Amino acid sequence: MNKEVDSTVYLMYHELELPGRPLCQNEPGYVRYIVKLKDFESQTQWLKTKSWRGMSVSEALSSAKKTGVALTFDDGCETDFLSVAPVLKQANFNATFYVTVGFLEMPGYMSRSQVRQLSDLGFEIGSHSMTHAYLSDLSDDALQAEIANSKNELEQMTGRSIEHFSCPGGRWNQRVARFARQAGYRSVATSRSVANSSGADPFRLGRVAVMRETDLRTFRKLCQGHGLWRLQAQDLIRATAKSIFGNSGYDRMRSALLGRNQ
């Protein structure tokens, strides 16, 4: 928690890179979000050394004035089960794993059995939709299927209530929040680079992405909520581009730019 502003940073991770193991995707826009296992271990060790807690979303929402960060993982990659869970267990940390139901059983992603085992280990499972569609582009019927059906399937899979949802690609709007509330979720996580105060709207929680190039010095600042204004400026630029070009046009432009820089 950033004590100066009484807020908690929610960290957003994706797949971890393990030596000799291929990634789920190799597109530059995806790879830039992939953190190496050794870097994740260093980040976790720093939190432990500073006596910071690694929390699930439920814990972060209910924990007032406790120093720590919420740890969240999107997509449901198999490294969540193979690598993240053991590291977190060793540190006595919790986390929320947002699972894309339609990715399960695909190469590089968890099986349904692994999701259930992850839940049985005491980790919180959340939904990251059925198919990872951009929710802001969908009709009401399709949005209902992505949000409500994924909740139902994950509850059948784990035998536990699924209470938290994260938006694929950070595509959030008030309609998404309304459908999530109606489906019975307690929160919706976005990709806005803001820390969450105790009075933050739980259906528009900010999260700060931990990137491939995030070194330990930068990681420390992120956890403390320092310098987030720079990320917020980048968020504004991206949001403006998406509004101009649309989600598909923005993705094509980003892929072209990132590919040119490889």
C-alpha positions, -999 to +999 in steps of 0.1 A: +000+000+000+012+035-008+009+050+027+009+086+014-023+083-005-039+053+013-041+032-018-031-002-030-014-011-063-028-040-082-001-056-103-010-072-136+011-102-149+007-125-178+027-156-188+061-163-172+090-172-194+107-205-184+141-216-198+136-238-228+098-235-228+081-219-258+057-190-251+020-193-258+024-166-285+054-150-301+037-118-314+057-087-302+027-071-286+023-102-265+060-109-257+064-074-242+042-085-213+061-117-206+082-116-174+111-140-170+108-165-141+140-153-125+128-117-126+094-127-110+113-145-082+134-114-076+103-092-074+086-116-050+118-117-029+119-079-027+083-078-015+090-105+011+122-087+023+102-054+027+075-073+047+049-065+020+020-088+015+011-104-018-027-104-018-056-117-039-082-092-051-106-102-023-079-096+003-070-063-012-106-051-013-111-060+024-077-051+038-076-015+051-042+002+058-021-030+053+011-027+033+011-049+002+001-053-034-026-073-052-011-099-075-031-107-106-024-130-136-044-128-168-052-155-194-047-188-176-013-198-189+001-231-176+030-212-160+005-200-135+003-235-122+038-247-129+058-217-117+038-189-102+020-210-076+051-226-061+069-192-059+039-177-042+034-206-018+070-203-007+065-166+000+032-173+017+015-149-008-019-151-024-030-139-058-059-139-082-057-158-115-080-145-142-087-174-165-099-173-201-121-203-202-118-209-240-080-211-238-080-240-214-066-273-227-048-254-255-010-257-258+007-235-232-025-229-211-038-247-181-061-277-182-094-277-163-078-300-138-050-276-132-074-247-126-092-268-100-059-277-084-048-241-083-081-233-066-077-262-041-042-248-032-061-217-019-055-193-047-083-171-060-097-178-095-113-150-114-127-148-150-110-133-180-140-140-202-148-170-224-128-161-256-107-130-247-129-109-270-128-071-267-159-066-247-166-030-258-171-043-293-198-069-284-236-070-286-255-074-254-260-111-260-224-117-268-213-097-238-236-117-215-221-149-228-185-137-222-191-125-187-218-147-172-210-180-190-174-179-180-184-174-144-207-204-145-181-226-161-153-217-137-177-222-107-185-257-120-148-263-125-136-252-091-167-258-069-162-222-056-178-189-062-161-168-089-163-132-078-139-111-098-135-103-135-108-087-156-113-071-190-094-086-219-071-060-234-084-036-208-114-028-229-138-015-203-169+006-203-200+012-181-219-015-200-193-041-191-195-030-154-233-033-155-233-068-170-206-079-145-226-066-116-258-083-128-239-116-132-229-115-096-193-104-097-179-082-069-153-064-090-140-057-125-103-050-132-091-028-160-057-019-173-057+017-162-024+025-145-038+038-112-036+027-076-069+019-059-079+039-029-102+025-003-131+044-020-123+032-055-151+019-077-147-019-074-162-023-109-134-002-124-102-012-106-069+000-120-040-024-125-003-017-132+013-039-158+046-056-150+064-057-183+093-077-197+116-047-194+105-038-158+137-039-138+137-042-100+142-005-094+112+003-116+092-025-099+098-010-065+085+023-076+054+007-092+046-011-059+048+022-041+026+040-066+054+063-076+056+078-111+023+063-123+015+096-140+039+086-168+020+054-174-013+073-172-001+096-200+006+065-221-028+051-212-044+084-225-025+082-258-036+046-263-072+053-254-072+082-279-058+060-307-083+032-300-112+057-302-099+070-336-089+037-352-111+012-334-098-018-316-088-038-347-072-008-364-052+000-332-040-036-329-028-036-365-010-003-360+006-015-328+018-048-344+033-029-373+052-005-350+064-032-326+075-054-355+095-025-370+114-021-338+124-058-335 
